[in-house]
Amino acid sequence: MLNHTPDAIELVDYIDDGEKARHYQFRLRNITSHATTYDWQSAQPGQFFMLNVPSIGEAAFTFTEPPNEQGEFRALIRQMGKLTHTLFTLPRGEILGARGPFGRGWPLEEVIGKNIIIIAGGCGLAPLVNLINGLIDNLADDQRVVLVYGAQSKQAQLLSPERERWQTHIKIYNTLDEIKDQYTLAENESQGTPLDIVDTAMAGFTKPPATALLCGPEIMMHRAAIQLVNKGMTSDTIFLAIERRMHCAVGLCGHCYLNAHYVCKKGPTFSWQELQSLV
C-alpha cells in the first residue's frame, strides 16, 4: 500500500541565492532513530522530493545535496507560487514535511570517467549540482567536463559560490540574456543564451563528448539537443530533465502525464531518443 504521509523535517537554514531564490537546508527529524517512512539514503543525483508546507500543500524540488547520515539535505527553491511564497515567510526551526526520493535521476553509468557537456538555464542548474559535485570529486586525469550556464541577468544567476569552486576543476561558460548598468563581462561570460555557446563549447572536445546533460526551459533543451546531434552526438547519449507539475510523485494523479508515461516515475530524466517518441 502506498503511504503518502510525509516525514517531519526541520527548516535549518537558508541563504538568498539570486533573484527571489534561496538555497535551503533541511534536516529529517527522525532519521537517526531510523523512524522515517522513506529510504532517504538511497537518493541519487537528479531525483526529487515532495516538500509539504502544512495547510498549503506539496511541491516537487530536486536535491542539491542529498540527505547525509544526520538527515541534512539542501534544495534550491525559487519563489513562484503560494507554497513557495509561504515557505519564504517561515522562520528557521519551522517543522515541515517531506516525501522522497522519487523519480529516475541522471544516468550515472553514462557519465563516470567520461567526457561530458552540461547545458543548464536558470533554475535548471539546481538538479545538476549534486551530480557536478560528484564528478569533480572523482574527476579522471583525462576527463573533460564542460558546463554552459545561462541566466537572464547577473542578478538572476544562481549558485555563484558553487560555480566559482567548480571553475577550478571544469570549464564553465556563463551567458547572460541581459547586460545591465554598463556591466563588464568577465572572461568566461558572454551576452546571449547557452544556445549561442554550444559550438564554442563543443570545439573544446577532440571528438563529440560521450554524454550531454541538459536542464532548463524545454525550448532551450530541445534546440540544444538538435545542435548536439548536428555536432555528431547520438540521441541516446543526450539526456534532458523534464519539469512537470507533480502532485503525487507515485504515478496516481496524472498531473505529470506525458503521452502514456508518468514523468514522476519514468523521469524526470529522459534521453533525447526517448523524448522524441513521447512528444
N, C-alpha and C positions, 0 to 999 in steps of 0.2 A: 504494500500500500504506500502511495506517495505521501510524504509528510511535508506540508507547506509551512510548518511552524519555524520561524527564524530563530537562530541562536542569538543570544544577547551579546552586544558589542558596546564598548565604550569609545566615545569620541575623545581621543587622547590629545590631539594637537592638530594644528593646520597652519599653513603659510600661504599668503596670497601669491599667485603664480600667473601673471598675465592679466588681461582684462576680464573681470568677472569670473575668475577661475581660482581654485585653491587646490593645494596638494594636502590631502587629509591623511592623518594617521589614526587607525582604529586598533582596538585590542579586543579579541574574543575573551569574554568573561570567564568561561568555564573550561578552556582548553587544557589547563594544567591539571585539572581534576578528571579529565577525559569524559566530561559530561556534555560534550557538544553533539549535536544531531548529525552534522555533516563532516565529511572527510577533508578538512581544510588543508591538511598537509600534502594532499595529492595535487594541489593547484599547479597548472602548467602555464608557461607564457602564452598569453592570448586568450586564456579563459576568463570568464566574468563571474561576478556575484550579484545577487539582488540585495540592494540596500533598502531597509524598511525604516521609514520615519513614522512613528506611531501617530495614528489618526489622520495621516496624509496618504500613505501608500508605499509602493515599491518602485524601484527603477534599477536598471542594469548598469554596472560600471565594471571596467576591467582593472585588474591589479597592476599597479606599477611596481609594487613589491608584494610577493605572496606571503601568506601567514608563516611566521617563523615558529620556533618551538614555544615561545611565550605567547603566541597568538596575535602578534602585532603584524599589521599589514597596511599598505598605503594604496591610495587611489587618487587620481587627478579628476576633479569634478568642476564642471563649468555651470554657472547659474543660468538656467534656461527655462525652467517651469516652476510649478507650485512646489513640488517636492524639493528641488534644489534651492529654491528661494527660502523655504522654511529651514533647510539644513544650514544655510549661511547665517541664520539668526541664532542658532543654537550654541551654547557655551561649551567649552571644554569640560569633559566629565559627564556629558549627557549620555544616557543609555538609549541605544537604537537596536535594530535587529538586522540580521544578515543571513542569507542562504547561499550556498555555493560549495565548491566551484562548479560551473556549468559550461557546456559547450565544448567545441573542438578548437584547440589553440593552434599556434604556429607549428609547422612540420619540423620538429627539431632534428629528425634524421636527415633532412634536406639541407640543413644549414651548418651543422657542426663541422668545422675544419674546411669549409668550402668558401669560395669567393661569392660575395653577396652584394646586391644593390638593394637599398631600402629607400622607399619613397613615401613620405608622410606629409599630410597637410593639416594644419590647425590642431584640434584635439586628437587627430589621428596618430599623433606621436605617442600618446599615452599607452595604447595597447602594445607598443613595441619596446617600452622602457625595460621591462623585466628581461626580455629576450636580448636586447643590446648589452645590458649589464652582464648577462651570462656569456655572450660571445666575447666580450672584452676580457673577462676573467679567464677564458680558455682559448685566447687567440693564438693560432698557429703562426710560426715564423713566416710562412709563405702565403698566409691567408690575407686576402684583401676584402675589406668591408667598407662600403661607401654609403653614406646617408645623405639624402636630399630632403630638406625640411622646408616647407613653405608656410608662411603666416601672412595675414592681411597687412600687418604693420609691425614695427619694432615693439610697440606697446602690447601687441597681441601675441607675441612669441611666448611659448610655454617651455618649462623645464630648462631654463637657462643654465642653472648650476650643473645639471646633468650633461647638457651639450658641451659645456666648457670642459668638463672632465673627459668626456668621450673623445674630443678632438685631439687629445694627445695620443690616442690609440688608433683612431679610424679617420678616414677622410670625410669631412662634412661640408656640404654646400647649403647655405641658407638663402632662401628667396623671400622677398617682401613685395606684396602686391602694391603697397602704397609707401611712398617716402615722404615723411612729414618734417616740417620745421628745419629745412635745409640739412637733414641728417646725412652724414658722410658714411658711405658704405664701407664696411670692413673688407679685408682681403677675401674672406670666404662668403661674402654676401653679394647679392645681385638683385636688381629690381625685376619683378616678373613672378612667374609661378614655377613649381617644380617641373612642369612640362617643358619649360624653356631650357632646363639644365640637363635633361636626360641625355642628350647627345654628348655633352661635355663630360658627364659622369661616366658614361659608358666608354668613352675614349681612354679612360684610365685603366681599363682591363685589356690584356693582350688578346683575350678571347671572351666571348659572352660569359657573364657570370653564371654559376651553376643554379642560383636561385634568386628570385626577386620577391620582396615582401612589400605590399602596398597597403596603406591605410589612410583614409581621409574622405573627402567628398567623393561620391560614387562616380560622377562625371570625370573627375581628375583621375581616379584609379583606372577607369575603362580606357581613357585616352592614353594613359601611361602604359597600360598593358599592350595596347596596339603598337605603340612606339617600340617597346622592348621586343615584341615579336618581329617587327621590321628590322631590328638590330641583330637578329639571329637567335633570340631565345625562343624556346618552345612553350606552348601554352600550359603544359603540365608542370613547368618549373616556376610559374608566376603565381603568387598567392595573394589574395585580397581579403581583407576583413570587412564584412558587410554589416552595416548598422541597421537594425530594425527595432521597432518598439516591442520589447519583450515584457510580457506581463506575468507569465507563469514560469518560464525558463525550463519547462519539462515537456513541451510539446502537446499541451492540452487546450490552451485558449485560442490558438490560431492567429494571434495578432502579428506574428512574425512569419506567417506562411509565405513561401516563395515557390510557386509552381511545383506543388506536390512535396515540398520539403519544409521542415521547420528549421529556421535559422538558429534557434536556440539550442537545437540538438545536432543538426548536421553541420552547422557553422559555429561561430561566426566566420571562421576561416574557410575559404574555398579556393581551389585552383582556378585559374582563368579558363582552363579547359572545362571544368565542371560548370562554371557560371554561364558559359555560352550555351549550354544545353538547358539552363533553367530560365533564361530570360528571352 
